[in-house]
């Protein structure tokens, strides 16, 4: 199947392969196609990969009201149940990492192993609230999703990758993707992210955890990863050299090496 419904919302998901189920959660403004380098590698290693589009992204349905990461985590648990799975390995980047942390704290039995990358423990700080308000202002204008994407691309992937042939190919694909997005969906997400604060519940996470940080990620600095790792008893921290917030693309080979090594050893 391709779609499932939860609380009246329609979600698209990609599900391929057999073996250990691994569910990947993409970041804000992206889709599950952002995980292509990891899907290819994990499938090669014999895993089952499940890649949903978050609500208001890609082929999933619209966001009808303000939506929080914690609410979206409930939908992901419903997806696992829909697929007949009691648990899975969970990998999340940025917003996907926020959802993964919420899910691992609230539903520990549903998470076999946890990998989060370039993510946050809270948005309840003045700088982060200002950042979200700036995103809302940028999005709430004609072609706002495209304009925000084009202005943030280099920060997402780093200058070197942005200038590369692969970077240009990804830019073209994501540019079209941004053009299809409804600004209201992303504004609802930004308003919901203002409530995100998992910092006091990280100690409830029991799954073996890998926290990945991009060495020069300016959106989610190393300090965030260090604080998340320190608060989860079963966590380890790894820093991926290179630039950009979406470093699963710009540093795909090293990103893949880190996650597959963690999955094999832990």
C-alpha positions in Angstrom: 0.0 0.0 0.0 1.0 3.6 -0.4 -1.2 5.6 2.0 -2.6 5.3 5.5 -5.0 7.5 7.4 -4.8 8.7 11.0 -7.2 11.0 12.7 -8.7 12.0 9.4 -5.3 12.8 7.8 -3.8 11.0 4.9 -0.1 10.0 4.9 2.1 8.8 2.0 4.8 6.3 2.9 7.4 4.3 1.0 8.0 0.7 2.2 10.6 -1.6 0.6 12.7 -4.6 1.5 12.7 -7.1 4.3 14.8 -7.6 7.4 15.1 -5.2 10.3 12.5 -2.4 9.9 14.1 1.1 9.8 11.8 4.2 9.7 13.3 7.5 8.5 11.8 10.9 9.3 12.8 13.9 7.2 13.2 17.5 8.1 11.0 20.6 7.7 10.3 21.6 4.1 11.7 18.3 2.8 10.1 14.9 1.9 11.1 11.3 2.3 13.1 11.6 -0.9 15.7 13.5 1.2 16.7 10.1 2.5 17.6 8.6 -0.9 21.3 8.0 -0.1 20.4 6.2 3.1 17.5 4.2 1.6 19.9 2.9 -1.1 22.5 1.9 1.4 20.2 0.4 4.0 18.4 -1.6 1.3 21.8 -2.9 0.1 22.5 -4.1 3.6 19.3 -6.1 3.7 17.1 -3.8 5.8 13.4 -2.9 5.4 13.1 0.8 4.9 9.9 2.8 5.7 9.9 6.4 4.7 6.8 8.5 5.3 6.2 12.1 4.2 5.3 14.2 7.2 1.9 15.8 7.2 1.9 18.9 5.0 4.9 17.6 3.0 5.4 15.8 -0.3 2.5 13.4 -1.1 0.9 13.5 2.4 -2.2 15.5 3.1 -2.5 19.1 4.3 -2.0 20.4 7.9 -5.5 21.5 9.0 -4.3 23.3 12.2 -1.3 23.9 14.3 0.7 20.7 14.5 3.3 19.7 17.1 6.2 17.2 16.8 4.6 15.3 19.7 1.3 15.0 17.9 3.1 13.8 14.7 4.9 11.2 16.8 1.5 9.6 17.6 0.8 9.3 13.9 4.1 7.6 13.3 3.3 5.1 16.0 0.0 4.6 14.3 1.9 3.9 11.0 3.9 1.2 12.7 0.8 -0.4 14.0 -0.8 -0.1 10.6 2.1 -2.0 9.1 1.9 -4.7 11.8 5.1 -3.7 13.5 5.5 -3.5 17.3 8.8 -1.5 17.0 11.4 -0.3 14.6 14.8 1.4 14.3 14.1 5.2 14.1 16.2 7.7 12.3 15.3 11.4 12.2 17.0 14.6 11.0 16.1 18.1 12.1 12.3 18.2 12.5 12.4 14.4 12.0 14.8 14.2 14.9 12.4 16.2 17.1 9.6 13.8 16.2 11.9 10.8 16.8 12.9 12.1 20.3 9.2 12.7 21.2 8.3 9.3 20.1 11.2 7.6 21.9 10.3 9.4 25.1 6.6 8.7 24.9 6.6 5.2 23.4 9.9 3.5 24.4 8.7 0.0 23.5 8.2 1.2 19.9 11.9 2.1 19.3 14.6 -0.6 19.0 17.4 1.8 18.3 17.4 5.6 17.8 19.5 7.8 15.6 18.9 11.6 15.5 20.9 14.1 13.4 21.1 17.9 13.3 18.2 18.2 15.7 17.2 20.1 18.8 16.1 19.5 22.4 13.9 22.6 22.6 12.5 25.5 20.6 11.4 27.3 23.8 14.2 29.9 23.7 14.0 33.5 22.5 16.5 32.9 19.5 14.6 29.9 18.3 11.2 31.6 18.7 12.6 34.5 16.6 13.9 32.1 14.0 10.4 30.4 13.7 8.7 33.8 13.4 11.2 34.8 10.7 10.4 31.6 8.8 6.6 32.4 9.1 7.2 35.9 7.7 9.2 34.5 4.8 6.7 31.7 4.0 3.7 34.0 4.3 4.3 35.8 1.0 3.8 35.0 -2.7 5.9 31.9 -3.5 7.1 31.9 0.1 8.1 28.3 0.3 10.3 28.6 -2.8 11.8 31.9 -1.6 12.6 30.4 1.8 14.1 27.3 0.2 16.4 29.3 -2.2 17.6 31.6 0.6 18.5 28.6 2.9 19.9 26.1 0.5 23.6 26.9 1.1 23.0 26.7 4.9 21.3 23.4 4.4 24.0 21.7 2.4 27.2 23.9 2.6 28.8 25.9 -0.2 31.0 23.1 -1.5 28.1 20.7 -2.0 25.8 23.4 -3.3 28.4 24.2 -6.1 28.9 20.5 -7.0 27.0 18.7 -9.9 25.2 16.5 -7.3 24.3 19.6 -5.3 22.8 21.2 -8.5 20.7 18.1 -9.2 19.4 18.0 -5.6 18.7 21.8 -5.8 16.6 21.4 -8.9 14.6 18.5 -7.4 14.0 20.4 -4.1 13.2 23.6 -5.9 10.2 21.9 -7.6 9.3 20.3 -4.4 9.1 23.7 -2.6 7.0 25.1 -5.4 4.4 22.4 -4.7 4.2 23.1 -1.0 1.2 25.0 0.5 2.5 27.9 2.7 -0.3 27.4 5.2 0.9 23.8 5.9 4.4 25.1 6.8 3.1 28.0 8.8 1.0 25.6 10.9 4.2 23.5 11.5 6.2 26.6 12.5 3.6 27.6 15.0 3.6 24.0 16.4 7.4 23.9 16.7 7.2 26.8 19.1 5.8 24.4 21.7 8.6 21.9 21.2 10.6 21.1 24.4 11.7 17.6 25.1 14.6 18.5 27.3 13.0 17.4 30.5 11.9 14.0 29.1 15.1 12.9 27.4 16.0 10.7 30.4 12.9 8.6 29.6 14.5 7.4 26.4 15.8 3.9 26.9 16.7 2.8 23.3 20.4 2.7 22.3 20.9 6.1 20.8 23.3 7.7 18.3 23.3 11.5 18.2 24.9 12.8 15.0 26.1 16.4 14.6 27.4 18.2 11.6 30.7 19.8 12.4 29.8 23.2 10.9 26.0 23.0 11.1 24.9 26.6 12.0 21.2 25.8 12.3 21.6 23.1 14.9 25.0 23.7 16.5 27.1 21.0 18.1 26.0 22.2 21.6 22.5 20.9 20.9 23.8 17.5 20.1 26.0 17.4 23.1 23.1 18.3 25.4 20.9 15.6 23.9 23.6 13.0 24.2 24.4 13.9 27.8 20.7 13.6 28.8 20.1 10.1 27.3 21.7 7.4 29.4 22.2 5.1 26.4 23.4 7.7 24.0 26.7 8.2 22.1 27.7 11.3 20.2 29.5 11.4 16.8 30.5 14.5 14.8 30.5 14.3 11.0 33.1 16.6 9.3 31.8 18.9 6.6 29.3 21.6 6.1 25.5 22.0 6.2 22.5 21.2 8.2 21.3 18.4 5.9 24.5 16.5 6.1 23.0 13.2 5.2 23.2 14.6 1.7 26.3 16.7 1.7 28.3 14.1 3.6 26.3 11.0 2.6 29.1 8.5 2.6 30.3 9.4 6.1 26.7 9.7 7.4 26.0 6.2 6.1 29.2 4.8 7.6 28.2 6.2 11.0 24.7 4.9 11.0 25.5 1.4 9.6 28.3 1.0 12.1 26.0 1.9 15.0 23.3 -0.5 13.7 25.8 -3.3 13.4 27.6 -2.9 16.7 24.6 -1.8 19.0 
